[in-house]
Amino acid sequence: MVGVNKNRRLTREEWLAKALDVVAHERHGKLRVQKLVESLGVTRGSFYWHFKDREDFVHSLAEYWDRWSTDQVIEAVGRGGGDPKQRLRTLMEFVFKNQIGRYDNAVRAWAFQEPTVEGAVRRSDRNRLAFVRSLFQELGFAGDELETRVRAFVGYIYLDHISFAPESDTERLRLLEERLDFFTRA
């Protein structure tokens, strides 16, 4: 990295954010301490300042992803208020505008080889589904119909960007309302 100050001390959050980018773009196989320190332009000592070892790092990264991709989203939507349909709209907009799903595919693939990551994915899924389920229940859905809508909605908002050819931001926002109406139609 050109022009990076090797004396600059990175925060733990900066380490974790960079590592998520590595997982997303180069896969977890490239998640090596030496590769990370080289890409950040820092020393190995910086890594060991924040993490005891690779196990501590993986655990911290999995938790960071879970908080970033799920907990902060649920908190932001909860703060927004509104009726259940408005909160679903806010959820869709927040996930889209902040590109929250951009790490999901890579982290889920990593979970097949790393039990710690698998635990974070399971926690994240459980919390995402419970939150969205509560909103659809408020809209009056129940039983199998409720579960089908919840899973389809969560899958759509987190994986749409990797499943289909990219749409422009304008087009995606236009379609958001149409898709919300589809998911919430009685």
RAUR-V711129 format. One record per residue. N is the residue number from 1. SS is DSSP state (H for helix, E for strand, C for the rest). OMEGA is omega in whole degrees, 0 to 359 (* if undefined). Layout:
BEGIN
n	ss	omega
N	SS	OMEGA
N	SS	OMEGA
END
This chain:
BEGIN
n	ss	omega
1	C	183
2	C	174
3	C	179
4	C	180
5	C	181
6	C	180
7	C	181
8	C	179
9	C	177
10	C	173
11	C	176
12	H	179
13	H	179
14	H	177
15	H	184
16	H	179
17	H	179
18	H	180
19	H	176
20	H	177
21	H	179
22	H	179
23	H	183
24	H	186
25	H	184
26	H	181
27	C	186
28	H	179
29	H	180
30	H	183
31	C	179
32	C	183
33	H	183
34	H	179
35	H	180
36	H	182
37	H	177
38	H	182
39	H	178
40	H	181
41	C	180
42	C	180
43	C	176
44	H	178
45	H	178
46	H	178
47	H	184
48	H	172
49	H	185
50	H	186
51	C	181
52	C	184
53	C	181
54	H	180
55	H	177
56	H	180
57	H	181
58	H	178
59	H	180
60	H	180
61	H	178
62	H	177
63	H	179
64	H	178
65	H	181
66	H	179
67	H	184
68	H	187
69	H	184
70	H	185
71	H	181
72	H	180
73	H	180
74	H	179
75	H	181
76	H	180
77	H	178
78	H	179
79	H	183
80	H	179
81	C	180
82	C	178
83	C	185
84	H	180
85	H	178
86	H	179
87	H	174
88	H	177
89	H	179
90	H	178
91	H	180
92	H	181
93	H	181
94	H	181
95	H	181
96	H	185
97	H	181
98	C	179
99	C	185
100	H	182
101	H	187
102	H	180
103	H	188
104	H	183
105	H	182
106	H	180
107	H	179
108	H	177
109	H	179
110	H	182
111	H	178
112	C	181
113	C	188
114	C	182
115	H	179
116	H	180
117	H	177
118	H	178
119	H	179
120	H	179
121	H	179
122	H	177
123	H	180
124	H	179
125	H	180
126	H	182
127	H	177
128	H	182
129	H	180
130	H	181
131	H	181
132	H	177
133	H	181
134	H	179
135	H	178
136	H	175
137	H	177
138	H	177
139	C	175
140	C	180
141	C	181
142	C	174
143	H	182
144	H	179
145	H	177
146	H	183
147	H	178
148	H	180
149	H	182
150	H	183
151	H	179
152	H	181
153	H	181
154	H	177
155	H	180
156	H	188
157	H	182
158	H	186
159	H	182
160	H	185
161	H	179
162	H	184
163	H	187
164	C	177
165	C	182
166	C	173
167	C	176
168	C	178
169	H	180
170	H	181
171	H	181
172	H	179
173	H	177
174	H	182
175	H	181
176	H	181
177	H	178
178	H	180
179	H	176
180	H	178
181	H	178
182	H	183
183	H	186
184	H	180
185	C	180
186	C	*
END
